[in-house]
Amino acid sequence: MAPTEILLAIGAAEAGPAGYAASVDLFEHQTALFDLPLELSGSDTADLNAFLSAQSLQGLLKVGVVHRPDGRPQLRIVTDSRVGFGSARSGMDRIFVRVRPKIDTQRFLELAFLADTLPTFDLQTDVASADFGDILRWMLEIFVRSMERLIAQGGLRPTHERVNQVLRNRVRGKLQIPAFMASLAKGQPDRIACQFSALVFDNRANRLLKWALAAAGKMSRDLIPDARFDARLVALERHFGEVPLVRPSRSALEREDVLPPNQRHYAPVIRIAKMLLAGFHVDSSAGAVPSISLSADMNVIFERAFWNLTKINVASARPKPSWRMDFAAAGGTPGLFVNFEPDIFVPPSPDRAPLVVDTKWKSAVQPYQTESLIRPSTADIYQVATYAGSVLRDQSATKRCFAVLMYPSLVDCAVLDHRIKIGDFETIVVVMAWNVAQSPLQAVGKIWEYLDALRLYHQPDEVQSIEGVEAGIPVGVDA
C-alpha cells in the first residue's frame, strides 16, 4: 500500500487539496495514535515512517510506530511548538501537512506581528474570519508585491564588489601571485589571476532576494499551486539573470545588514524576504524523500511578542541577560561554566525589588481550555528559582527577588505564588498567564501594572489583582 492510502485507511489523513493524495491536519502540542492494519507488511510500515519523517517535515511532526498492550501496532504522530505547512512526495504519492496553533488566526497574526515573525498584512482582508491556511498565501503575496514595488521604484542596483577573475594577457587590479604561479607551472603564462573592484549585480542583497524568489516559487508550486502567481514570479526572476542562485547562511538571515546608499530602497523587501526564509526548509538530496515546509516556532513568537510589549511598559527591562555560573573541580581548579539567560530581567530600584521573567509556550494552552488555573511544571519552577538565586547572589543590596513564570492561556487564570526564604533572602515564585485570547496590548499592560505593584517594598495591605483575574494564593508581600 502507498503511504497516503494507509493514512487515509486508518483515519490519520483526509482527502488532500488539488495535487495531493492526502492531507494531515493537526494542532501544535498534540499526540495522535492510529491503529495500523494487522496485515500491513514491514516494508509498508517502514515506507510510511520514512515518508512522514522526511527531513523538512521533522520540525512539524515526530512519527513512530508503537504497540498497544495487546501487541497491535499503532502509528504515533506528535507535534511540538512549531506551526505551519509542509509537503512530501514519494513518486506520484504526495501528502500535505498542516499544523495549526491553538489560538485563532486573528490572535496568531497579532502575536506574529508583535514578534516581528510576519510582516504586517495590508491586503484589505478580514483576518477575523480567515483560516490559518490563508496565511501562507498572504505571506507569499506580500513578498511578491514588495518585489514588484522594488522593481518599479528603482530596480536592482549593482554594488562595487571584489571580483576574482582569470584574465588573458593583461593585469587588472591586484595580481594573485599563487594562482599566477600555478598558471606558469601549467605552461599557461597568458592566464593571469587578478582581483579587482567592479560594479556588479552579484552582491549580497541581490543573492538573498534571488534565493527568496526561488523559495517562493517552490512554495507556490508545492503548497498552493497558482498559475497566475507563478507567472508573476517568472517575470521577477528575469531581472536576476546576472545573479547566481546561492543559499544564504543562517547567520546572514539573522544579521542586520547596512545597505549601501544605492540600495536603501531594498530595506522593506529584504526584511520580508528574511522573514519568509527564516521558516523555510527544503530537502531534495539524493536518496531522501523530497519535502518542503514553512513553519514558525510558537515558543519564539510568544517570547518575542511578550518582550516587545514589555519594552513599551517597563523602560528598565532588559532582554536575555547572560549570567555566568562557574563550577570548580576538586582542589579549587577552574572547571566548566554555564550561562543563564532568563527571557527578561527588571533590575531593582530604590523602592522596587528585582524581577526575572521566563516565558513558556507549552501545552498549558488547549483549544478547549476552560480551567482557570495554570499548572506549572517542576522543571520550570526550578529554572526560574535558580535565576532569582543568581540575582540575589550578584545584587548585594537586594534581599528579595521575584521569579515569574509566564504561560499562555485562553481564559483568565488565577495568579499563584510561593515564597522560598533562606535567612534574610527571599525568592517569590509567581505563576501567571497571559490570556492570548484578548487584545495583546491591553493584556500585557495589565500584567505589568500588577507586577509593578507587586515589586513595591512598602505595599498596601493587599495588592490589587489584574482586572478580570482572580488573585489565587495570597500575593501580598511583607516589607
ZIWO-V487652 format. One record per backbone hydrogen bond with DSSP energy under -0.5 kcal/mol. CO is the residue of the C=O (numbers start at 0). NH is the residue of the N-H. Records with the same first field share a line. If there is no record, write none. Layout:
CO->NH + NH
This chain:
1->5
2->6
3->7
4->8
5->9
6->10 + 11 + 12
7->10
13->22
16->19
21->95
22->13 + 24
23->97
25->99
29->78
31->76
33->74
36->39
40->44
41->45
42->46
43->47
44->48
45->49
46->50
47->51
48->52
50->53
53->56 + 57
54->57
56->59 + 60
61->77
63->65 + 75
65->73
67->70
71->67
72->35
73->65 + 75
74->33 + 76
75->63
76->31
77->61
79->28
80->297
82->295
83->98
84->293
85->96
86->291
87->94
88->289
89->92
91->93
92->89
93->20 + 21
94->87
95->23
96->85
97->25 + 99
98->83
99->27
103->107
104->108
105->109
106->110
107->111
108->112
109->113
110->114
111->116 + 117
112->115
124->126
125->128
126->129
130->133
131->134
132->136
133->137
134->138
135->139
136->140
137->141
138->142
139->143
140->144
141->145
142->146
143->147
144->148
145->149
146->150
147->151
148->152
149->153 + 154
158->160 + 199
160->162 + 197
162->164 + 195
164->166 + 193
166->168 + 191
173->194
174->176
175->179
176->180
177->181
178->182
179->183
180->184
181->185
182->187
183->186
187->190
189->168 + 191
190->192
191->166
192->175
193->164
194->173
195->162
197->160 + 199
199->158
200->202
202->206
203->207
204->208
205->209
206->210
207->211
208->212
209->213
210->214
211->215
212->216
213->217
214->218
215->219
216->220
217->221
218->222 + 223
219->223
225->229
226->230
227->231
228->232
229->233
230->234
231->235
232->236
233->237
235->238
236->239
237->240
239->242
241->243
243->245
248->252
249->253
250->254
254->256
256->258
259->262
260->263
262->265
263->266
265->269
266->270
267->271
268->272
269->273
270->274
271->275
272->276
273->277
274->278
275->278
276->279
278->294
280->292
282->290
284->287
287->289
289->88
290->282
291->86
292->280
293->84
295->82 + 297
296->300
297->301
298->302
299->303
300->304
301->305
302->306
303->307
304->308
305->309
306->310
307->311
308->312
309->312 + 313
313->316
315->346
317->344
320->322
322->339
324->337
326->334
328->331
329->332
332->328
335->326
337->324
339->322
342->319
343->356
344->317 + 346
345->354
348->351
350->456
351->348
353->401
354->345
355->403
356->342 + 343
357->405
359->361 + 407
361->364
365->368
371->413
373->375
376->380
377->381
378->382
379->383
380->384
381->385
382->386
383->387
384->388
385->389
386->390
387->391
388->392
389->393
390->394
393->395
394->397
398->425
399->353
400->427
401->355 + 403
402->429
403->357 + 405
404->406 + 431
405->359
406->433
408->435 + 436
414->471
415->430
417->428
418->420
419->421 + 426
421->424
424->421
425->400
426->419 + 428
427->402 + 429
428->417
429->404 + 431
430->415
431->406
432->434
433->408 + 435
434->437
438->442
439->443
440->444
441->445
442->446
443->447
444->448
445->449
446->450
447->451
448->452
449->453
450->454
452->455
454->352
456->458
465->468
469->414
